[in-house]
Amino acid sequence: MYNYNPYNYNPILVNNIEEAKNAPIDFGGNPVLYLNKVKNEVYLKQFDMGTGKTFFGRYIFEAEPEKKQPKDELKELKEQVANLYKLLSEKETKPKKEKAVKDDE
């Protein structure tokens, strides 16, 4: 029923947590790993010879959140400053329009 090999740390495939809880363990203290691919979980069973109890651990693997590209704020600031310099240089190179002044002579 189970591919039980206490000295091999390759996980044993199970369909649910109940199947892992009811599976045999190694009374020598070696950990036994069970893998549930459907739920992305790993179960670990290990006999503790000091207390005579069995440790059962459940580990859930969650998908990594997508990393967003950080904004290149320095690049944006450089572009804004370049645009400001461009506007200032255009303003300085344009000929000034002089207002017509009427002479009273």
C-alpha distances in whole Angstrom, upper triangle without the diagonal:
4,7,9,12,15,18,17,18,16,14,11,11,10,12,14,16,14,11,12,14,12,9,10,14,16,19,21,22,20,19,15,15,13,15,16,18,19,21,22,20,19,17,18,17,19,21,24,26,29,29,25,24,21,22,20,22,21,23,24,26,29,31,34,37,39,42,45,48,51,54,57,59,61,62,63,65,67,67,69,71,72,73,75,77,77,79,81,82,83,85,87,88,89,93,94,96,99,100,104,106,110,113,116,118
4,5,9,12,14,13,14,13,11,7,8,9,12,13,14,14,10,10,13,11,8,8,11,13,16,18,18,16,15,12,12,10,12,14,16,18,19,19,18,16,14,15,14,16,18,22,23,27,26,23,22,19,19,17,19,19,20,22,23,26,28,31,35,37,39,43,46,48,52,54,56,59,59,60,62,64,64,66,68,69,70,72,74,75,76,78,80,80,82,84,85,86,90,91,93,97,98,102,104,108,110,113,116
4,6,10,12,10,12,10,9,6,8,10,14,16,16,16,13,12,15,14,10,10,12,13,16,17,18,15,14,11,11,10,12,14,16,18,20,19,18,16,15,15,15,16,18,22,23,27,27,24,23,20,20,18,19,20,20,22,23,26,28,31,34,36,39,42,45,47,51,53,55,57,58,59,61,63,63,65,67,68,69,71,73,73,75,77,78,79,81,83,84,85,89,90,92,96,97,101,103,107,110,113,115
4,6,9,9,10,10,9,7,10,12,15,17,17,16,13,12,14,13,9,8,8,9,13,14,14,12,12,9,10,10,13,16,18,20,21,21,19,16,14,13,12,13,15,18,20,23,23,21,20,17,17,16,18,19,20,22,23,27,29,32,35,37,40,43,46,48,51,53,56,58,58,60,62,63,64,66,68,69,70,72,74,74,76,78,79,80,82,84,85,87,90,92,94,97,99,102,105,108,111,114,116
4,6,6,8,9,9,9,12,14,18,19,19,19,16,14,16,16,12,10,10,9,12,12,13,10,10,8,10,11,14,17,19,22,23,22,20,16,15,14,13,13,15,18,19,22,23,21,20,17,18,17,19,20,21,23,24,28,29,32,35,38,39,43,45,47,51,53,55,57,58,59,61,63,63,65,67,68,70,72,73,74,76,78,79,80,82,84,84,86,90,91,93,96,98,102,104,108,110,113,116
4,6,7,9,10,10,14,16,20,20,19,19,17,14,16,15,12,10,8,6,9,9,9,6,7,6,9,12,15,18,20,23,24,22,20,16,14,12,11,10,11,14,15,19,20,18,17,15,15,15,17,18,19,22,23,27,29,31,35,37,39,43,45,47,51,52,55,56,57,59,61,62,63,65,67,68,69,71,73,73,75,77,78,80,81,83,84,86,90,91,93,96,98,101,104,107,110,113,115
4,6,9,11,12,16,18,22,23,22,23,20,17,19,19,16,13,11,9,12,10,10,7,9,8,11,14,16,20,22,25,25,23,21,17,16,14,13,12,14,16,17,20,22,20,20,17,17,18,18,20,21,23,24,28,30,31,35,37,39,43,44,46,50,51,54,55,56,58,60,61,62,64,66,67,68,70,71,72,74,76,77,78,81,82,83,85,89,90,92,95,97,101,103,107,109,112,115
4,6,8,10,13,16,20,21,21,22,19,16,19,19,16,14,13,11,15,13,13,9,9,8,9,12,14,17,19,22,23,21,19,15,15,13,14,14,16,18,20,23,24,22,22,19,18,18,18,19,19,21,22,25,27,29,32,34,36,40,42,43,47,49,51,53,53,55,57,58,59,61,63,64,65,68,69,70,72,73,74,76,78,79,80,82,86,87,89,92,94,98,100,104,107,110,112
4,6,9,12,15,18,19,18,20,18,15,17,18,15,15,13,12,15,14,13,9,8,7,7,10,11,15,16,20,20,17,16,12,12,10,12,12,15,17,19,22,23,22,21,18,16,16,15,16,15,18,18,22,23,25,29,31,32,36,38,40,44,45,48,49,50,52,54,55,56,58,60,61,62,64,65,66,68,70,71,72,74,76,77,79,82,84,86,89,91,95,97,100,103,106,109
4,7,9,13,16,17,17,19,17,14,17,18,15,15,14,14,18,17,16,13,11,9,7,9,9,13,14,17,18,16,14,11,12,12,13,15,18,20,23,25,26,25,23,20,18,17,16,16,15,17,17,20,22,24,27,29,31,35,37,39,43,44,47,49,49,51,53,54,55,57,59,60,61,63,65,65,67,69,70,71,73,75,76,77,81,83,85,88,90,93,96,99,102,105,108
4,6,9,13,14,14,16,13,11,14,15,12,13,13,14,17,18,16,13,10,7,5,5,6,9,11,14,15,13,11,8,9,9,11,13,17,20,22,25,25,23,21,18,16,14,14,13,13,14,15,18,20,22,26,28,30,34,36,38,42,44,47,49,49,50,53,54,55,57,59,59,61,63,64,65,67,69,70,71,73,75,76,77,81,82,84,87,89,93,95,99,101,104,107
4,6,10,12,12,14,11,9,12,13,10,11,12,13,17,18,17,14,12,8,6,5,6,9,11,14,14,13,12,9,9,10,11,14,17,20,23,26,25,23,21,18,17,15,15,14,14,16,17,20,22,25,28,30,33,36,39,41,45,47,49,51,52,53,55,57,57,59,61,62,63,65,67,68,69,71,73,74,76,77,78,80,83,85,87,90,92,95,98,101,104,107,109
4,7,9,11,13,10,9,13,13,11,13,14,17,20,21,20,18,15,11,9,6,5,6,8,10,12,11,11,9,10,12,14,17,20,23,26,28,28,26,23,20,19,16,16,14,14,15,16,19,20,23,26,29,31,35,37,40,43,46,48,51,51,52,54,56,56,58,60,61,62,64,66,66,68,70,71,72,74,76,77,78,82,83,85,88,90,93,96,99,102,105,108
4,6,8,9,6,6,10,11,9,12,14,17,20,22,21,19,16,12,10,6,6,5,8,9,10,11,10,9,9,12,13,17,19,23,25,28,27,25,22,19,18,15,15,13,14,14,16,18,20,24,27,29,32,35,38,41,44,47,49,52,52,53,55,57,57,59,61,62,63,65,67,67,69,71,72,73,75,77,78,79,83,84,86,89,90,94,96,100,103,105,108
4,7,8,7,8,11,12,12,15,17,20,23,26,24,22,19,16,13,10,8,6,8,7,9,11,10,11,11,15,16,19,22,25,28,31,29,27,24,21,20,16,16,14,15,15,16,18,20,23,26,28,32,35,38,40,44,46,49,51,52,52,55,57,57,58,61,62,62,64,66,67,68,70,72,72,74,76,77,78,82,83,85,88,89,92,95,98,101,104,107
4,6,6,7,9,10,11,15,17,20,23,25,23,22,19,15,13,10,9,6,9,9,8,11,9,10,10,13,14,18,21,24,27,29,27,25,22,19,18,14,14,11,13,13,15,17,20,23,25,28,31,34,38,40,43,46,48,51,51,52,54,56,56,58,60,61,62,64,66,67,68,70,72,72,74,76,77,78,82,83,84,87,89,92,94,98,101,103,106
4,5,5,6,9,10,13,15,18,20,23,21,20,16,14,12,9,9,8,11,11,10,11,9,9,8,11,11,15,18,20,24,25,24,22,19,15,14,10,10,9,11,12,15,17,20,23,26,29,32,35,38,40,43,46,48,51,51,52,54,56,57,58,60,62,62,64,66,67,68,70,72,73,74,76,78,79,82,83,85,88,89,92,95,98,101,104,106
4,5,5,6,9,12,14,18,20,23,21,20,18,15,14,11,12,11,14,14,13,15,13,13,10,13,12,16,18,20,23,25,23,21,18,15,15,11,13,12,15,15,18,21,24,27,29,32,35,38,42,44,47,50,52,55,55,56,58,60,60,61,64,65,66,68,70,71,72,74,76,76,78,80,81,82,86,87,88,91,92,96,98,101,104,107,110
4,6,5,6,10,12,16,18,21,20,19,16,13,12,9,11,10,13,13,13,15,13,12,10,12,12,15,17,21,23,26,24,22,19,15,15,12,14,13,15,16,19,22,24,27,30,33,36,39,42,44,48,51,53,55,56,56,59,61,61,62,65,66,67,69,71,71,72,75,76,77,79,81,82,83,87,88,89,92,94,97,100,103,106,108,111
4,5,5,8,10,13,16,18,17,16,13,10,9,6,9,9,13,14,13,14,11,9,7,8,8,12,14,17,20,23,21,19,16,13,12,9,10,10,13,14,17,20,23,26,29,32,34,38,41,43,46,49,51,53,54,55,57,59,59,61,63,64,65,67,69,70,71,73,75,76,77,79,81,82,85,86,88,91,92,96,98,102,105,107,110
4,6,8,9,13,15,18,16,16,13,11,11,9,12,12,16,17,16,16,13,12,8,9,8,11,13,16,18,21,19,16,13,10,10,8,10,10,14,16,19,22,25,28,31,34,36,40,43,44,48,51,53,55,56,56,59,61,61,62,65,66,67,69,71,72,73,75,77,77,79,81,82,84,87,88,90,93,94,97,100,103,106,109,111
4,7,9,13,14,18,17,17,15,12,13,11,14,14,18,18,18,19,16,15,12,12,10,13,14,17,19,22,20,17,14,12,13,11,13,14,17,19,22,25,28,31,34,37,39,43,46,48,51,54,56,58,59,60,62,64,65,66,68,70,70,72,74,75,76,78,80,81,82,84,86,87,90,91,93,96,97,101,103,106,109,112,115
4,7,10,13,15,15,14,13,10,10,9,12,13,17,18,18,19,16,14,11,11,9,11,13,16,18,21,20,17,15,12,13,11,14,14,17,19,22,25,27,30,34,36,39,42,45,47,51,53,56,58,59,59,62,63,64,65,68,69,70,72,74,74,76,78,79,80,82,84,85,86,90,91,93,96,97,101,103,107,110,112,115
4,7,9,12,12,12,11,9,11,11,14,16,20,21,21,21,18,16,13,12,9,10,10,14,16,19,18,15,14,11,13,12,15,16,19,21,24,27,30,33,36,39,41,45,47,49,53,55,57,60,60,61,64,65,66,68,70,71,72,74,76,76,78,80,81,82,84,86,87,89,92,93,95,98,100,103,106,109,112,115,117
4,6,9,9,8,8,7,10,11,15,17,20,22,22,21,18,15,12,10,7,7,7,11,12,16,15,12,11,9,10,10,13,15,18,21,23,27,29,32,35,38,40,44,46,48,52,54,56,58,59,60,62,64,65,66,68,70,71,73,74,75,77,79,80,81,83,85,86,87,91,92,94,97,99,102,105,108,111,114,116
4,5,6,6,7,7,11,13,17,20,23,25,25,24,21,17,14,11,9,7,7,10,11,14,15,12,12,10,12,13,15,18,20,23,25,29,31,33,37,40,41,45,48,49,53,55,57,59,60,61,63,65,66,67,69,70,72,74,75,76,78,80,81,82,84,86,87,89,92,93,95,98,100,104,106,109,112,115,117
4,5,7,10,10,14,16,20,23,26,28,28,27,23,20,17,14,10,8,6,8,8,11,12,9,10,9,12,14,17,20,22,25,28,31,34,36,39,42,44,48,50,52,55,57,59,61,62,64,65,67,68,70,71,73,74,76,77,79,80,82,83,85,86,88,89,91,95,96,98,101,102,106,108,112,114,117,120
4,6,9,11,15,17,21,24,27,30,29,28,24,21,18,15,12,9,7,9,8,11,13,11,12,11,13,15,18,21,23,26,28,32,34,36,40,42,44,48,50,51,55,57,59,60,61,63,65,66,67,69,71,72,73,75,77,78,80,81,82,84,86,87,88,90,94,95,97,100,102,106,108,111,114,116,119
4,6,9,13,16,19,22,25,28,27,25,22,18,16,12,9,6,5,6,7,10,11,10,10,9,10,12,14,18,19,23,25,29,31,33,36,39,41,44,47,48,51,53,55,57,58,60,61,63,64,66,67,69,70,72,73,75,76,78,79,81,82,84,85,87,91,91,94,97,98,102,104,108,110,113,116
4,7,10,13,17,20,22,25,25,23,20,16,14,10,9,6,7,9,10,13,15,14,13,11,11,13,14,17,18,21,23,26,29,31,34,37,38,42,44,45,49,51,53,55,56,57,59,60,62,63,65,66,68,70,71,72,74,76,77,78,80,82,83,85,88,89,92,95,96,100,102,106,108,111,114
4,7,10,13,16,19,22,21,19,16,12,10,7,6,5,8,10,12,15,16,14,13,10,9,10,10,13,14,17,19,23,25,27,31,33,35,39,41,42,46,48,50,52,53,54,56,58,59,60,62,63,65,67,68,69,71,73,74,75,77,79,80,82,85,86,89,92,93,97,99,103,105,108,111
4,7,10,13,16,19,18,17,14,10,8,6,5,6,9,12,15,18,18,16,15,11,10,10,10,12,13,16,18,22,24,26,30,33,34,38,41,42,46,48,50,52,53,54,56,58,59,60,62,63,65,67,68,69,71,73,74,75,77,79,80,82,85,86,88,91,93,97,99,102,105,108,111
4,7,10,13,16,15,13,10,7,6,5,7,9,12,15,18,21,21,19,17,13,12,10,9,10,11,13,14,18,21,23,26,29,31,35,37,39,43,45,47,49,50,51,53,55,56,57,59,60,62,63,65,66,68,70,71,72,74,76,77,78,82,83,85,88,90,93,96,99,102,105,107
4,7,10,12,12,11,8,6,5,6,8,11,15,18,21,23,23,21,18,15,13,11,10,9,10,12,14,17,19,22,26,28,31,34,37,39,42,45,47,49,50,51,53,55,56,57,59,60,61,63,65,66,67,69,71,72,74,76,77,78,82,83,85,88,89,93,95,99,102,104,107
4,6,9,9,8,6,5,6,9,12,15,18,21,24,27,26,25,22,18,16,13,12,10,10,10,11,14,16,19,23,25,28,31,34,36,40,42,44,47,47,48,51,52,53,54,57,57,58,60,62,63,64,67,68,69,71,73,74,75,79,80,82,85,86,90,92,96,99,101,104
4,6,6,6,5,6,8,11,14,17,21,24,27,29,28,27,24,20,18,14,13,10,10,10,11,13,15,19,21,24,27,30,33,35,39,42,44,46,47,47,50,52,52,53,56,57,58,60,62,62,63,66,67,68,70,72,73,74,78,79,80,84,85,88,91,94,97,100,103
4,6,5,7,8,11,14,17,21,24,27,30,32,31,30,27,23,21,18,16,13,12,11,10,12,13,17,20,22,25,28,31,33,37,39,42,44,44,45,48,49,49,51,54,54,55,57,59,60,61,63,65,65,67,69,70,71,75,76,78,81,83,86,89,92,95,98,100
4,6,8,11,13,17,19,23,26,29,32,34,33,32,29,25,23,19,18,14,13,11,11,12,13,17,19,21,25,28,31,33,37,39,42,45,45,45,48,50,49,51,54,54,55,57,59,59,61,63,65,65,67,69,70,71,75,76,77,80,82,85,88,91,94,97,100
4,5,9,11,15,18,21,25,27,31,32,31,30,27,23,21,17,15,11,10,8,9,10,12,15,17,20,23,26,30,32,35,38,40,43,43,44,46,48,48,49,52,53,54,56,58,58,59,62,63,64,66,68,69,70,74,74,76,79,80,84,86,90,93,95,98
4,7,10,14,17,20,24,26,30,31,30,30,26,23,20,17,14,11,9,6,6,8,9,13,16,18,21,24,27,30,33,36,38,41,41,42,44,46,46,48,50,51,52,54,56,56,58,60,61,62,64,66,67,68,72,73,75,78,79,83,85,89,91,94,97
4,7,10,13,17,20,22,26,28,27,26,23,19,16,13,10,7,6,5,6,9,12,15,18,21,23,27,30,32,35,38,40,43,43,44,46,48,49,50,52,53,54,56,58,59,60,62,64,65,66,68,70,71,74,75,77,80,82,85,88,91,94,96,99
4,7,10,13,17,19,23,25,24,23,20,16,14,11,8,6,5,7,8,12,14,17,20,23,25,29,32,34,37,40,42,44,45,46,48,50,50,52,54,55,56,58,60,61,62,64,66,67,68,70,72,73,77,78,80,83,84,88,90,93,96,99,102
4,7,10,14,16,19,21,20,19,16,13,10,7,6,5,6,9,11,15,18,20,23,27,29,32,35,37,40,43,45,47,48,49,51,53,54,55,57,59,59,61,63,64,65,67,69,70,72,74,75,76,80,81,83,86,87,91,93,96,99,102,105
4,7,10,13,16,18,17,16,14,10,8,6,5,7,8,12,14,17,20,23,26,29,31,34,37,39,42,44,46,48,50,51,53,54,55,57,59,60,61,63,65,66,67,69,71,72,73,75,77,78,82,82,85,88,89,93,95,98,101,104,107
4,7,10,13,15,15,13,10,7,6,5,7,9,12,15,17,21,24,26,29,33,34,38,41,42,46,48,50,52,53,54,56,58,59,60,62,64,65,67,68,69,71,73,74,75,77,79,80,82,85,86,88,91,93,96,98,102,105,107,110
4,6,9,12,12,10,9,6,5,7,9,12,14,18,20,24,27,29,32,35,37,40,43,44,48,50,52,54,55,56,58,59,61,62,64,65,67,68,70,71,73,74,76,77,79,80,82,83,87,88,90,93,95,98,100,104,106,109,112
4,6,9,9,7,6,4,6,9,12,15,18,21,24,27,31,32,35,39,40,44,46,48,51,53,55,57,58,59,61,63,64,66,67,69,70,72,73,75,76,78,79,81,82,84,85,87,91,91,93,96,98,102,104,107,110,112,115
4,5,6,6,6,6,7,11,13,17,19,23,25,29,32,34,37,40,41,45,47,48,52,54,55,57,59,60,61,63,65,66,67,69,70,72,73,75,76,78,79,81,82,84,85,87,91,91,94,96,98,102,104,107,110,112,115
4,6,5,7,9,11,14,17,21,23,27,29,32,36,37,40,43,45,48,51,51,55,57,59,60,62,63,65,66,68,69,71,72,74,75,77,78,80,81,83,84,86,87,89,91,94,95,97,100,101,105,107,111,113,116,118
4,6,8,10,12,16,18,22,24,28,30,33,37,38,41,44,45,49,51,52,55,57,58,60,62,63,64,66,68,69,70,72,74,75,76,78,80,81,82,84,85,87,89,90,94,95,97,99,101,105,107,110,113,115,118
4,5,9,10,14,17,20,23,27,29,33,36,37,40,44,45,48,51,51,55,57,58,60,62,63,64,66,68,69,70,72,74,75,76,78,79,81,82,84,85,87,89,90,94,94,97,99,101,104,106,110,112,114,117
4,7,10,13,16,20,23,26,29,33,36,38,41,44,46,49,52,52,56,58,60,62,63,64,66,68,69,70,72,74,75,76,78,79,81,82,84,85,87,88,90,92,95,96,98,101,102,106,108,111,114,116,119
4,7,10,13,16,20,23,26,29,33,35,37,41,42,46,49,50,53,55,57,59,60,61,63,65,66,67,69,71,72,73,75,77,78,79,81,83,84,86,87,89,92,93,95,98,99,103,105,108,111,113,116
4,6,10,13,16,20,23,26,29,32,34,38,39,43,46,47,50,53,54,56,58,59,60,62,64,65,67,68,69,71,73,74,75,77,79,80,81,83,85,86,90,90,92,95,97,100,102,106,108,111,114
4,7,10,13,17,20,23,26,28,31,34,36,39,42,43,47,49,51,53,54,55,57,59,60,61,63,65,66,67,69,70,72,73,75,76,78,79,81,82,86,87,89,92,93,97,99,102,105,107,110
4,7,10,13,17,20,23,25,28,32,33,37,40,41,45,47,49,51,52,53,55,57,58,59,61,63,64,65,67,68,69,71,73,74,76,77,79,80,84,85,87,89,91,94,97,100,103,105,108
4,7,10,13,16,20,22,24,28,30,33,36,37,41,43,45,47,48,49,51,53,54,55,57,59,60,61,63,65,66,67,69,70,72,74,75,77,80,81,83,86,87,91,93,96,99,102,104
4,7,10,13,16,19,21,25,27,30,33,35,38,41,43,45,46,47,49,51,52,53,55,57,57,59,61,62,63,65,67,68,69,71,73,74,78,78,80,83,85,88,90,94,97,99,102
4,7,10,13,15,18,21,23,27,30,31,35,37,39,41,43,43,45,47,48,49,51,53,54,56,58,59,60,62,63,64,66,68,69,71,74,75,77,80,81,85,87,91,93,96,99
4,6,10,12,15,18,21,24,27,29,32,35,37,39,40,41,43,45,46,47,49,51,51,53,55,56,57,59,61,62,63,65,67,68,72,72,74,77,79,82,84,88,91,93,96
4,7,9,12,15,18,21,24,26,29,32,34,36,37,38,40,42,43,44,46,48,48,50,52,53,54,56,58,59,60,63,64,65,69,70,71,75,76,80,82,85,88,91,94
4,6,9,12,15,18,21,23,26,29,31,34,35,35,37,39,40,41,43,45,45,47,49,50,51,53,55,56,57,60,61,62,66,66,68,71,73,76,79,82,85,88,90
4,6,9,12,15,18,20,24,27,29,32,32,32,35,37,37,38,41,42,43,45,47,47,48,51,52,53,55,57,58,59,63,64,65,69,70,74,76,79,82,85,88
4,6,9,12,15,17,21,23,25,28,28,29,32,33,34,35,38,39,39,41,43,44,45,47,49,50,52,54,55,56,60,61,63,66,67,71,73,77,79,82,85
4,6,9,13,14,18,21,23,26,26,26,29,31,31,32,35,36,37,38,41,41,42,45,46,47,49,51,52,53,57,58,59,62,64,67,70,73,76,79,82
4,6,9,12,15,18,21,23,23,24,26,28,28,30,32,33,34,36,38,38,40,42,43,44,46,48,49,50,54,55,57,60,61,65,67,71,74,76,79
4,6,9,12,15,17,20,20,21,23,25,25,27,29,30,31,33,35,36,37,39,40,41,43,45,46,47,51,52,54,57,59,62,65,68,71,74,77
4,6,9,12,14,17,17,17,20,22,22,23,26,27,27,30,32,32,33,36,37,38,40,42,43,44,48,49,51,54,55,59,61,65,68,70,73
4,6,9,12,14,14,14,17,19,19,21,23,24,25,27,29,29,31,33,34,35,37,39,40,41,45,46,48,51,53,57,59,62,65,68,71
4,6,9,11,12,12,15,16,17,18,21,22,23,25,26,27,29,31,32,33,35,37,38,39,43,44,46,49,51,55,57,60,63,66,69
4,6,9,9,9,11,13,13,15,17,18,19,21,23,24,25,27,29,30,31,33,34,36,39,40,42,46,47,51,53,57,59,62,65
4,6,5,6,9,10,11,13,15,16,17,19,20,21,23,25,26,27,29,31,32,34,37,38,41,44,46,49,52,55,58,61,63
4,5,5,6,9,10,11,12,14,15,17,18,20,21,23,24,26,27,29,30,32,36,36,39,42,44,47,49,53,55,58,61
4,5,5,6,9,10,11,12,14,15,17,18,20,21,22,24,26,27,29,31,34,35,38,41,43,46,48,52,54,57,60
4,5,5,6,9,10,11,12,14,15,16,19,20,21,23,25,26,27,29,33,34,36,39,42,45,48,51,54,57,59
4,5,5,6,9,10,11,12,14,15,17,19,20,21,23,25,26,27,31,32,34,37,39,43,45,49,51,54,57
4,5,5,6,9,10,11,12,14,15,17,18,20,21,23,24,26,30,30,33,36,38,41,43,47,49,52,55
4,5,5,6,9,10,11,12,14,15,16,18,20,21,23,25,28,29,32,35,37,41,43,47,49,52,54
4,5,5,6,9,10,10,12,14,15,16,18,20,21,23,26,28,30,33,36,39,42,45,48,51,53
4,5,5,6,9,10,11,12,14,15,17,19,20,21,25,26,28,31,33,37,39,43,45,48,51
4,5,5,6,9,10,11,12,14,15,17,18,20,24,24,27,30,32,36,38,42,44,47,49
4,5,5,6,9,10,11,12,14,15,17,19,22,23,26,29,32,35,38,41,44,47,49
4,5,5,6,9,10,11,12,14,16,17,20,22,24,27,29,33,35,39,41,45,47
4,5,5,6,9,10,11,12,14,16,19,20,22,25,27,31,33,37,39,42,45
4,5,5,6,9,10,11,12,14,18,19,22,25,27,31,33,37,39,42,44
4,5,5,6,9,10,11,12,16,18,20,24,26,30,32,36,38,41,43
4,6,5,6,9,10,11,14,15,18,21,23,27,29,33,35,39,41
4,5,5,6,9,10,13,14,17,20,22,26,28,32,34,37,39
4,5,5,6,9,12,14,17,20,23,26,28,32,34,37,39
4,5,5,6,10,12,15,18,21,24,26,30,32,36,37
4,6,6,9,9,12,15,18,21,23,27,29,33,35
4,6,8,9,12,15,18,21,23,27,29,32,34
4,6,9,12,15,18,21,24,27,29,32,34
4,6,9,12,15,18,21,24,26,30,32
4,6,9,13,15,18,21,23,27,28
4,6,9,12,15,18,20,24,26
4,6,9,12,16,18,22,23
4,6,9,12,15,18,20
4,6,10,12,16,18
4,6,9,13,15
4,6,9,12
4,6,9
4,6
4
